Amino acid sequence: MTDDAFTQGLRSLIGRDCCYFGRDCRIVEILGDSNTEQGHLVLEAFDVIPPIQTDQFGQAVFRANEHIEVPIHGPQGEFSEELMHLLDGLSL
């Protein structure tokens, strides 16, 4: 499977619920890779009590779900262990 086909396959997972290292999440976006940066799969974590978000001055503003970036590729260009863990937990 080519990288483009694999990335398209990942895009089809957007909106799916998943479990990432014991945390309930939803796949919300795929950030494509460029020549200088590797791609990431973005997850939105659904914690019982979401963390407090702060403004630019460090003041508490509101609670919002945390977003987690999972690297698609590892240091040598192989698929990352984090991505493989996430995909193993999905029923495709």
N, CA, C and O atoms as a Tinker XYZ file with bonds, in Angstrom:
   368  protein
     1  N      0.847000   -1.174000    0.000000    73     2
     2  CA     0.000000    0.000000    0.000000    64     1     3
     3  C      0.893000    1.237000    0.000000    63     2     4     5
     4  O      1.824000    1.322000    0.802000    81     3
     5  N      0.628000    2.192000   -0.880000    73     3     6
     6  CA     1.423000    3.408000   -0.939000    64     5     7
     7  C      1.060000    4.328000    0.214000    63     6     8     9
     8  O      0.025000    4.161000    0.861000    81     7
     9  N      1.928000    5.303000    0.460000    73     7    10
    10  CA     1.659000    6.251000    1.543000    64     9    11
    11  C      0.378000    7.033000    1.280000    63    10    12    13
    12  O     -0.381000    7.299000    2.212000    81    11
    13  N      0.121000    7.410000    0.008000    73    11    14
    14  CA    -1.102000    8.151000   -0.309000    64    13    15
    15  C     -2.339000    7.306000   -0.028000    63    14    16    17
    16  O     -3.314000    7.807000    0.532000    81    15
    17  N     -2.311000    6.042000   -0.404000    73    15    18
    18  CA    -3.448000    5.156000   -0.155000    64    17    19
    19  C     -3.625000    4.930000    1.341000    63    18    20    21
    20  O     -4.754000    4.876000    1.829000    81    19
    21  N     -2.528000    4.800000    2.067000    73    19    22
    22  CA    -2.601000    4.610000    3.509000    64    21    23
    23  C     -3.177000    5.852000    4.178000    63    22    24    25
    24  O     -4.018000    5.744000    5.071000    81    23
    25  N     -2.729000    7.030000    3.753000    73    23    26
    26  CA    -3.242000    8.277000    4.310000    64    25    27
    27  C     -4.728000    8.417000    4.021000    63    26    28    29
    28  O     -5.481000    8.866000    4.886000    81    27
    29  N     -5.166000    8.043000    2.828000    73    27    30
    30  CA    -6.595000    8.080000    2.498000    64    29    31
    31  C     -7.366000    7.101000    3.387000    63    30    32    33
    32  O     -8.478000    7.401000    3.823000    81    31
    33  N     -6.785000    5.949000    3.651000    73    31    34
    34  CA    -7.407000    4.991000    4.558000    64    33    35
    35  C     -7.537000    5.552000    5.961000    63    34    36    37
    36  O     -8.544000    5.329000    6.633000    81    35
    37  N     -6.512000    6.287000    6.410000    73    35    38
    38  CA    -6.584000    6.926000    7.722000    64    37    39
    39  C     -7.667000    8.001000    7.727000    63    38    40    41
    40  O     -8.386000    8.149000    8.715000    81    39
    41  N     -7.788000    8.748000    6.638000    73    39    42
    42  CA    -8.819000    9.792000    6.554000    64    41    43
    43  C    -10.219000    9.219000    6.702000    63    42    44    45
    44  O    -11.117000    9.885000    7.218000    81    43
    45  N    -10.404000    7.985000    6.248000    73    43    46
    46  CA   -11.731000    7.376000    6.365000    64    45    47
    47  C    -12.087000    7.060000    7.825000    63    46    48    49
    48  O    -13.243000    6.774000    8.135000    81    47
    49  N    -11.089000    7.113000    8.718000    73    47    50
    50  CA   -11.324000    6.836000   10.137000    64    49    51
    51  C    -11.753000    8.077000   10.920000    63    50    52    53
    52  O    -12.114000    7.963000   12.091000    81    51
    53  N    -11.723000    9.258000   10.299000    73    51    54
    54  CA   -12.104000   10.485000   11.000000    64    53    55
    55  C    -13.539000   10.352000   11.496000    63    54    56    57
    56  O    -14.437000    9.969000   10.746000    81    55
    57  N    -13.736000   10.670000   12.757000    73    55    58
    58  CA   -15.048000   10.567000   13.387000    64    57    59
    59  C    -15.252000    9.288000   14.177000    63    58    60    61
    60  O    -16.228000    9.164000   14.917000    81    59
    61  N    -14.335000    8.330000   14.028000    73    59    62
    62  CA   -14.459000    7.052000   14.747000    64    61    63
    63  C    -13.983000    7.201000   16.187000    63    62    64    65
    64  O    -13.003000    7.893000   16.462000    81    63
    65  N    -14.687000    6.544000   17.094000    73    63    66
    66  CA   -14.256000    6.477000   18.484000    64    65    67
    67  C    -13.187000    5.404000   18.615000    63    66    68    69
    68  O    -13.215000    4.399000   17.906000    81    67
    69  N    -12.245000    5.622000   19.524000    73    67    70
    70  CA   -11.161000    4.659000   19.720000    64    69    71
    71  C    -10.687000    4.729000   21.165000    63    70    72    73
    72  O    -11.104000    5.596000   21.934000    81    71
    73  N     -9.823000    3.814000   21.509000    73    71    74
    74  CA    -9.202000    3.793000   22.830000    64    73    75
    75  C     -7.698000    3.910000   22.610000    63    74    76    77
    76  O     -7.102000    3.074000   21.930000    81    75
    77  N     -7.083000    4.939000   23.179000    73    75    78
    78  CA    -5.655000    5.178000   23.010000    64    77    79
    79  C     -4.993000    5.106000   24.380000    63    78    80    81
    80  O     -5.122000    6.024000   25.191000    81    79
    81  N     -4.288000    4.014000   24.631000    73    79    82
    82  CA    -3.617000    3.762000   25.910000    64    81    83
    83  C     -4.575000    3.981000   27.079000    63    82    84    85
    84  O     -4.240000    4.656000   28.053000    81    83
    85  N     -5.781000    3.397000   26.967000    73    83    86
    86  CA    -6.750000    3.431000   28.041000    64    85    87
    87  C     -7.625000    4.667000   28.095000    63    86    88    89
    88  O     -8.483000    4.766000   28.971000    81    87
    89  N     -7.436000    5.608000   27.190000    73    87    90
    90  CA    -8.245000    6.834000   27.183000    64    89    91
    91  C     -9.244000    6.776000   26.034000    63    90    92    93
    92  O     -8.885000    6.433000   24.908000    81    91
    93  N    -10.502000    7.114000   26.322000    73    91    94
    94  CA   -11.511000    7.172000   25.272000    64    93    95
    95  C    -11.273000    8.423000   24.437000    63    94    96    97
    96  O    -11.159000    9.531000   24.961000    81    95
    97  N    -11.201000    8.214000   23.112000    73    95    98
    98  CA   -10.884000    9.304000   22.189000    64    97    99
    99  C    -11.735000    9.196000   20.934000    63    98   100   101
   100  O    -12.434000    8.207000   20.714000    81    99
   101  N    -11.657000   10.239000   20.121000    73    99   102
   102  CA   -12.251000   10.242000   18.783000    64   101   103
   103  C    -11.193000   10.773000   17.822000    63   102   104   105
   104  O    -10.485000   11.730000   18.134000    81   103
   105  N    -11.091000   10.150000   16.660000    73   103   106
   106  CA   -10.158000   10.611000   15.630000    64   105   107
   107  C    -10.786000   11.824000   14.959000    63   106   108   109
   108  O    -11.886000   11.728000   14.415000    81   107
   109  N    -10.097000   12.973000   14.991000    73   107   110
   110  CA   -10.691000   14.200000   14.481000    64   109   111
   111  C     -9.990000   14.780000   13.254000    63   110   112   113
   112  O    -10.600000   15.564000   12.526000    81   111
   113  N     -8.739000   14.424000   13.005000    73   111   114
   114  CA    -8.039000   15.021000   11.864000    64   113   115
   115  C     -6.777000   14.251000   11.535000    63   114   116   117
   116  O     -6.200000   13.576000   12.388000    81   115
   117  N     -6.358000   14.361000   10.286000    73   115   118
   118  CA    -5.069000   13.838000    9.839000    64   117   119
   119  C     -4.269000   15.038000    9.360000    63   118   120   121
   120  O     -4.676000   15.728000    8.426000    81   119
   121  N     -3.129000   15.287000    9.999000    73   119   122
   122  CA    -2.246000   16.350000    9.551000    64   121   123
   123  C     -1.239000   15.730000    8.610000    63   122   124   125
   124  O     -0.444000   14.883000    9.018000    81   123
   125  N     -1.261000   16.143000    7.350000    73   123   126
   126  CA    -0.383000   15.552000    6.348000    64   125   127
   127  C      1.068000   15.868000    6.582000    63   126   128   129
   128  O      1.416000   16.884000    7.185000    81   127
   129  N      1.918000   14.971000    6.091000    73   127   130
   130  CA     3.345000   15.201000    6.262000    64   129   131
   131  C      3.876000   16.025000    5.100000    63   130   132   133
   132  O      3.326000   16.011000    3.998000    81   131
   133  N      4.942000   16.731000    5.368000    73   131   134
   134  CA     5.645000   17.497000    4.347000    64   133   135
   135  C      7.084000   17.020000    4.330000    63   134   136   137
   136  O      7.432000   16.056000    5.013000    81   135
   137  N      7.905000   17.678000    3.567000    73   135   138
   138  CA     9.310000   17.271000    3.487000    64   137   139
   139  C     10.046000   17.522000    4.801000    63   138   140   141
   140  O     11.048000   16.865000    5.084000    81   139
   141  N      9.559000   18.461000    5.600000    73   139   142
   142  CA    10.273000   18.818000    6.821000    64   141   143
   143  C      9.639000   18.252000    8.083000    63   142   144   145
   144  O     10.279000   18.222000    9.134000    81   143
   145  N      8.395000   17.804000    7.994000    73   143   146
   146  CA     7.702000   17.353000    9.205000    64   145   147
   147  C      6.880000   16.119000    8.890000    63   146   148   149
   148  O      6.297000   16.013000    7.811000    81   147
   149  N      6.832000   15.185000    9.832000    73   147   150
   150  CA     6.043000   13.964000    9.632000    64   149   151
   151  C      4.575000   14.233000    9.912000    63   150   152   153
   152  O      4.229000   15.206000   10.582000    81   151
   153  N      3.720000   13.370000    9.400000    73   151   154
   154  CA     2.283000   13.514000    9.606000    64   153   155
   155  C      1.849000   13.043000   10.979000    63   154   156   157
   156  O      2.558000   12.294000   11.651000    81   155
   157  N      0.676000   13.493000   11.382000    73   155   158
   158  CA     0.110000   13.127000   12.682000    64   157   159
   159  C     -1.369000   12.828000   12.542000    63   158   160   161
   160  O     -2.065000   13.393000   11.697000    81   159
   161  N     -1.822000   11.939000   13.377000    73   159   162
   162  CA    -3.235000   11.636000   13.528000    64   161   163
   163  C     -3.663000   12.378000   14.795000    63   162   164   165
   164  O     -3.031000   12.215000   15.839000    81   163
   165  N     -4.719000   13.190000   14.725000    73   163   166
   166  CA    -5.139000   13.990000   15.865000    64   165   167
   167  C     -6.344000   13.333000   16.528000    63   166   168   169
   168  O     -7.344000   13.031000   15.876000    81   167
   169  N     -6.229000   13.118000   17.834000    73   167   170
   170  CA    -7.297000   12.521000   18.626000    64   169   171
   171  C     -7.837000   13.555000   19.604000    63   170   172   173
   172  O     -7.089000   14.395000   20.105000    81   171
   173  N     -9.139000   13.490000   19.874000    73   171   174
   174  CA    -9.746000   14.308000   20.905000    64   173   175
   175  C    -10.081000   13.385000   22.068000    63   174   176   177
   176  O    -10.886000   12.465000   21.923000    81   175
   177  N     -9.465000   13.627000   23.222000    73   175   178
   178  CA    -9.668000   12.776000   24.392000    64   177   179
   179  C    -10.929000   13.199000   25.134000    63   178   180   181
   180  O    -11.195000   14.389000   25.302000    81   179
   181  N    -11.705000   12.203000   25.577000    73   179   182
   182  CA   -12.930000   12.467000   26.330000    64   181   183
   183  C    -12.724000   12.033000   27.773000    63   182   184   185
   184  O    -13.097000   10.924000   28.156000    81   183
   185  N    -12.135000   12.901000   28.558000    73   183   186
   186  CA   -11.928000   12.620000   29.976000    64   185   187
   187  C    -13.194000   12.977000   30.747000    63   186   188   189
   188  O    -14.000000   13.785000   30.286000    81   187
   189  N    -13.365000   12.373000   31.921000    73   187   190
   190  CA   -14.543000   12.636000   32.736000    64   189   191
   191  C    -14.623000   14.132000   33.053000    63   190   192   193
   192  O    -15.680000   14.745000   32.906000    81   191
   193  N    -13.521000   14.704000   33.481000    73   191   194
   194  CA   -13.449000   16.145000   33.713000    64   193   195
   195  C    -12.342000   16.682000   32.798000    63   194   196   197
   196  O    -11.161000   16.452000   33.061000    81   195
   197  N    -12.711000   17.394000   31.725000    73   195   198
   198  CA   -11.694000   17.906000   30.804000    64   197   199
   199  C    -10.750000   18.889000   31.505000    63   198   200   201
   200  O    -11.143000   19.551000   32.465000    81   199
   201  N     -9.514000   18.981000   31.027000    73   199   202
   202  CA    -8.563000   19.915000   31.644000    64   201   203
   203  C     -8.978000   21.369000   31.424000    63   202   204   205
   204  O     -9.709000   21.684000   30.486000    81   203
   205  N     -8.506000   22.233000   32.291000    73   203   206
   206  CA    -8.794000   23.666000   32.193000    64   205   207
   207  C     -7.854000   24.285000   31.162000    63   206   208   209
   208  O     -6.643000   24.064000   31.198000    81   207
   209  N     -8.422000   25.054000   30.254000    73   207   210
   210  CA    -7.642000   25.784000   29.256000    64   209   211
   211  C     -7.364000   27.184000   29.791000    63   210   212   213
   212  O     -8.199000   27.766000   30.485000    81   211
   213  N     -6.206000   27.716000   29.472000    73   211   214
   214  CA    -5.839000   29.054000   29.935000    64   213   215
   215  C     -5.714000   30.010000   28.761000    63   214   216   217
   216  O     -5.531000   29.590000   27.619000    81   215
   217  N     -5.816000   31.294000   29.054000    73   215   218
   218  CA    -5.599000   32.295000   28.021000    64   217   219
   219  C     -4.109000   32.608000   27.940000    63   218   220   221
   220  O     -3.296000   31.960000   28.600000    81   219
   221  N     -3.756000   33.601000   27.131000    73   219   222
   222  CA    -2.336000   33.913000   26.926000    64   221   223
   223  C     -1.647000   34.450000   28.175000    63   222   224   225
   224  O     -0.418000   34.519000   28.224000    81   223
   225  N     -2.434000   34.836000   29.196000    73   223   226
   226  CA    -1.864000   35.358000   30.429000    64   225   227
   227  C     -1.834000   34.311000   31.536000    63   226   228   229
   228  O     -1.436000   34.613000   32.661000    81   227
   229  N     -2.254000   33.076000   31.227000    73   227   230
   230  CA    -2.238000   32.004000   32.206000    64   229   231
   231  C     -3.469000   31.940000   33.090000    63   230   232   233
   232  O     -3.504000   31.175000   34.054000    81   231
   233  N     -4.472000   32.731000   32.774000    73   231   234
   234  CA    -5.705000   32.739000   33.557000    64   233   235
   235  C     -6.641000   31.645000   33.069000    63   234   236   237
   236  O     -6.777000   31.435000   31.864000    81   235
   237  N     -7.287000   30.946000   34.000000    73   235   238
   238  CA    -8.231000   29.889000   33.643000    64   237   239
   239  C     -9.407000   30.501000   32.888000    63   238   240   241
   240  O     -9.974000   31.509000   33.310000    81   239
   241  N     -9.767000   29.872000   31.757000    73   239   242
   242  CA   -10.836000   30.413000   30.924000    64   241   243
   243  C    -12.013000   29.446000   30.854000    63   242   244   245
   244  O    -13.144000   29.825000   31.157000    81   243
   245  N    -11.758000   28.207000   30.462000    73   243   246
   246  CA   -12.831000   27.228000   30.305000    64   245   247
   247  C    -12.227000   25.834000   30.281000    63   246   248   249
   248  O    -11.009000   25.666000   30.231000    81   247
   249  N    -13.092000   24.852000   30.316000    73   247   250
   250  CA   -12.653000   23.459000   30.194000    64   249   251
   251  C    -12.864000   23.005000   28.755000    63   250   252   253
   252  O    -13.871000   23.337000   28.131000    81   251
   253  N    -11.919000   22.252000   28.243000    73   251   254
   254  CA   -12.035000   21.744000   26.877000    64   253   255
   255  C    -11.308000   20.406000   26.790000    63   254   256   257
   256  O    -10.360000   20.150000   27.533000    81   255
   257  N    -11.762000   19.566000   25.878000    73   255   258
   258  CA   -11.120000   18.266000   25.684000    64   257   259
   259  C     -9.701000   18.438000   25.157000    63   258   260   261
   260  O     -9.422000   19.322000   24.347000    81   259
   261  N     -8.821000   17.580000   25.632000    73   259   262
   262  CA    -7.424000   17.603000   25.197000    64   261   263
   263  C     -7.312000   16.987000   23.808000    63   262   264   265
   264  O     -8.030000   16.042000   23.482000    81   263
   265  N     -6.409000   17.524000   22.993000    73   263   266
   266  CA    -6.115000   16.952000   21.683000    64   265   267
   267  C     -4.731000   16.316000   21.732000    63   266   268   269
   268  O     -3.778000   16.912000   22.233000    81   267
   269  N     -4.635000   15.110000   21.211000    73   267   270
   270  CA    -3.401000   14.333000   21.230000    64   269   271
   271  C     -2.952000   14.117000   19.799000    63   270   272   273
   272  O     -3.750000   13.702000   18.959000    81   271
   273  N     -1.692000   14.390000   19.505000    73   271   274
   274  CA    -1.140000   14.137000   18.176000    64   273   275
   275  C     -0.345000   12.837000   18.205000    63   274   276   277
   276  O      0.620000   12.699000   18.956000    81   275
   277  N     -0.768000   11.889000   17.375000    73   275   278
   278  CA    -0.105000   10.587000   17.274000    64   277   279
   279  C      0.723000   10.599000   15.993000    63   278   280   281
   280  O      0.158000   10.762000   14.911000    81   279
   281  N      2.046000   10.432000   16.079000    73   279   282
   282  CA     2.855000   10.435000   14.858000    64   281   283
   283  C      2.514000    9.251000   13.964000    63   282   284   285
   284  O      2.292000    8.139000   14.444000    81   283
   285  N      2.476000    9.504000   12.658000    73   283   286
   286  CA     2.193000    8.427000   11.707000    64   285   287
   287  C      3.448000    7.614000   11.429000    63   286   288   289
   288  O      3.393000    6.388000   11.337000    81   287
   289  N      4.573000    8.297000   11.295000    73   287   290
   290  CA     5.830000    7.619000   10.976000    64   289   291
   291  C      6.826000    7.745000   12.119000    63   290   292   293
   292  O      6.836000    8.738000   12.846000    81   291
   293  N      7.659000    6.729000   12.267000    73   291   294
   294  CA     8.722000    6.733000   13.256000    64   293   295
   295  C      9.966000    7.410000   12.704000    63   294   296   297
   296  O      9.933000    7.963000   11.605000    81   295
   297  N     11.067000    7.373000   13.456000    73   295   298
   298  CA    12.295000    8.062000   13.058000    64   297   299
   299  C     12.932000    7.536000   11.766000    63   298   300   301
   300  O     13.563000    8.303000   11.039000    81   299
   301  N     12.776000    6.250000   11.473000    73   299   302
   302  CA    13.361000    5.680000   10.261000    64   301   303
   303  C     12.358000    5.579000    9.116000    63   302   304   305
   304  O     12.632000    4.917000    8.115000    81   303
   305  N     11.197000    6.228000    9.246000    73   303   306
   306  CA    10.212000    6.211000    8.173000    64   305   307
   307  C      9.196000    5.086000    8.271000    63   306   308   309
   308  O      8.268000    5.035000    7.465000    81   307
   309  N      9.342000    4.185000    9.232000    73   307   310
   310  CA     8.376000    3.104000    9.431000    64   309   311
   311  C      7.162000    3.672000   10.149000    63   310   312   313
   312  O      7.221000    4.781000   10.680000    81   311
   313  N      6.059000    2.926000   10.173000    73   311   314
   314  CA     4.881000    3.379000   10.898000    64   313   315
   315  C      5.191000    3.345000   12.392000    63   314   316   317
   316  O      5.808000    2.398000   12.880000    81   315
   317  N      4.764000    4.375000   13.113000    73   315   318
   318  CA     5.111000    4.500000   14.531000    64   317   319
   319  C      4.386000    3.458000   15.375000    63   318   320   321
   320  O      3.319000    2.965000   15.009000    81   319
   321  N      4.994000    3.138000   16.512000    73   319   322
   322  CA     4.398000    2.181000   17.442000    64   321   323
   323  C      3.077000    2.708000   17.996000    63   322   324   325
   324  O      2.138000    1.943000   18.216000    81   323
   325  N      3.012000    4.023000   18.221000    73   323   326
   326  CA     1.784000    4.622000   18.738000    64   325   327
   327  C      0.629000    4.443000   17.753000    63   326   328   329
   328  O     -0.493000    4.137000   18.157000    81   327
   329  N      0.902000    4.632000   16.468000    73   327   330
   330  CA    -0.126000    4.451000   15.448000    64   329   331
   331  C     -0.557000    2.993000   15.365000    63   330   332   333
   332  O     -1.749000    2.705000   15.254000    81   331
   333  N      0.390000    2.081000   15.416000    73   331   334
   334  CA     0.061000    0.658000   15.357000    64   333   335
   335  C     -0.776000    0.241000   16.564000    63   334   336   337
   336  O     -1.692000   -0.569000   16.431000    81   335
   337  N     -0.466000    0.793000   17.748000    73   335   338
   338  CA    -1.259000    0.510000   18.944000    64   337   339
   339  C     -2.695000    0.996000   18.755000    63   338   340   341
   340  O     -3.645000    0.293000   19.101000    81   339
   341  N     -2.844000    2.179000   18.214000    73   339   342
   342  CA    -4.175000    2.737000   17.987000    64   341   343
   343  C     -4.954000    1.911000   16.973000    63   342   344   345
   344  O     -6.128000    1.616000   17.195000    81   343
   345  N     -4.328000    1.534000   15.873000    73   343   346
   346  CA    -5.007000    0.767000   14.828000    64   345   347
   347  C     -5.355000   -0.633000   15.301000    63   346   348   349
   348  O     -6.375000   -1.186000   14.886000    81   347
   349  N     -4.519000   -1.226000   16.171000    73   347   350
   350  CA    -4.826000   -2.556000   16.716000    64   349   351
   351  C     -6.103000   -2.542000   17.532000    63   350   352   353
   352  O     -6.822000   -3.540000   17.570000    81   351
   353  N     -6.397000   -1.425000   18.187000    73   351   354
   354  CA    -7.571000   -1.318000   19.023000    64   353   355
   355  C     -8.865000   -1.020000   18.266000    63   354   356   357
   356  O     -9.952000   -1.109000   18.837000    81   355
   357  N     -8.750000   -0.669000   16.984000    73   355   358
   358  CA    -9.942000   -0.365000   16.188000    64   357   359
   359  C    -10.463000   -1.649000   15.548000    63   358   360   361
   360  O     -9.683000   -2.504000   15.128000    81   359
   361  N    -11.767000   -1.772000   15.478000    73   359   362
   362  CA   -12.341000   -2.878000   14.713000    64   361   363
   363  C    -12.686000   -2.335000   13.336000    63   362   364   365
   364  O    -13.665000   -1.607000   13.168000    81   363
   365  N    -11.873000   -2.698000   12.356000    73   363   366
   366  CA   -12.034000   -2.141000   11.010000    64   365   367
   367  C    -13.061000   -2.855000   10.238000    63   366   368
   368  O    -13.318000   -2.510000    9.085000    81   367
